[in-house]
Amino acid sequence: MRLSCSVLVGLSLLLAITGVPWAASERAMNLRGKNALSDYSPPESFLTGNFVADEVEPSYIFGKVRDFVRSRTCPTTWLIEEGERTRIERREQQSGPLEYTLYLEEDYPGKIVYYVFVDRSQANLTQWIEWRKQFHKSKTEPQYGAAKISLEQASQSGFPVAAELRFVEIGGELLLKRPEEVLIDDLGFPPTYDLKARKAVAK
């Protein structure tokens, strides 16, 4: 018998109330092992921060990460790669803000979806641009300049950004569709701020 997500969520809530941890499916555990992923508790600054869903040319801000998690219909778990966990543990040896990747696993009956986020909560926009330079060198300003300006204006309007949804994977396969489109078209998760129009989205 295949259980629906609503039933699974009800079971996970019941287990949480009774103090029994939710048991991930065999499919989820196999995929975690393949990708060297394990449970992780993200910082509040990340969970309560707004997020975008495009690294270079975001069109929207999508509200708080925690609200997105709550919108999911199947049991979810935050995961991190072992290499990233080690890098966080050694952060005192690094200078400047630390940016790292987190996986939100949604355990559907028959498939596993990963929402791959980047925690940017420790960096302001200037530091965010500086971090990009180690990957994009002289192309950083031309590529990210417009995004920086629109994100600065959004922050001044009360919509600072602390995270980014970088990719969506289903069953270990990367979706080629832009994450912004996945959120709006496929998941029905509405944005809260229009970066092109430079104003909050009417509810």
Secondary structure as GFF3:
##gff-version 3
##sequence-region A 1 203
A	DSSP	alpha_helix	5	17	.	.	.	ID=ss1
A	DSSP	alpha_helix	26	34	.	.	.	ID=ss2
A	DSSP	beta_strand	37	39	.	.	.	ID=ss3
A	DSSP	alpha_helix	44	47	.	.	.	ID=ss4
A	DSSP	beta_strand	50	52	.	.	.	ID=ss5
A	DSSP	beta_strand	60	61	.	.	.	ID=ss6
A	DSSP	alpha_helix	65	71	.	.	.	ID=ss7
A	DSSP	beta_strand	76	81	.	.	.	ID=ss8
A	DSSP	alpha_helix	82	89	.	.	.	ID=ss9
A	DSSP	three_ten_helix	91	93	.	.	.	ID=ss10
A	DSSP	beta_strand	100	108	.	.	.	ID=ss11
A	DSSP	beta_strand	111	119	.	.	.	ID=ss12
A	DSSP	alpha_helix	125	136	.	.	.	ID=ss13
A	DSSP	three_ten_helix	137	139	.	.	.	ID=ss14
A	DSSP	alpha_helix	140	156	.	.	.	ID=ss15
A	DSSP	beta_strand	161	170	.	.	.	ID=ss16
A	DSSP	beta_strand	173	174	.	.	.	ID=ss17
A	DSSP	alpha_helix	179	181	.	.	.	ID=ss18
A	DSSP	pi_helix	182	186	.	.	.	ID=ss19
A	DSSP	beta_strand	193	194	.	.	.	ID=ss20
A	DSSP	beta_strand	199	200	.	.	.	ID=ss21
###
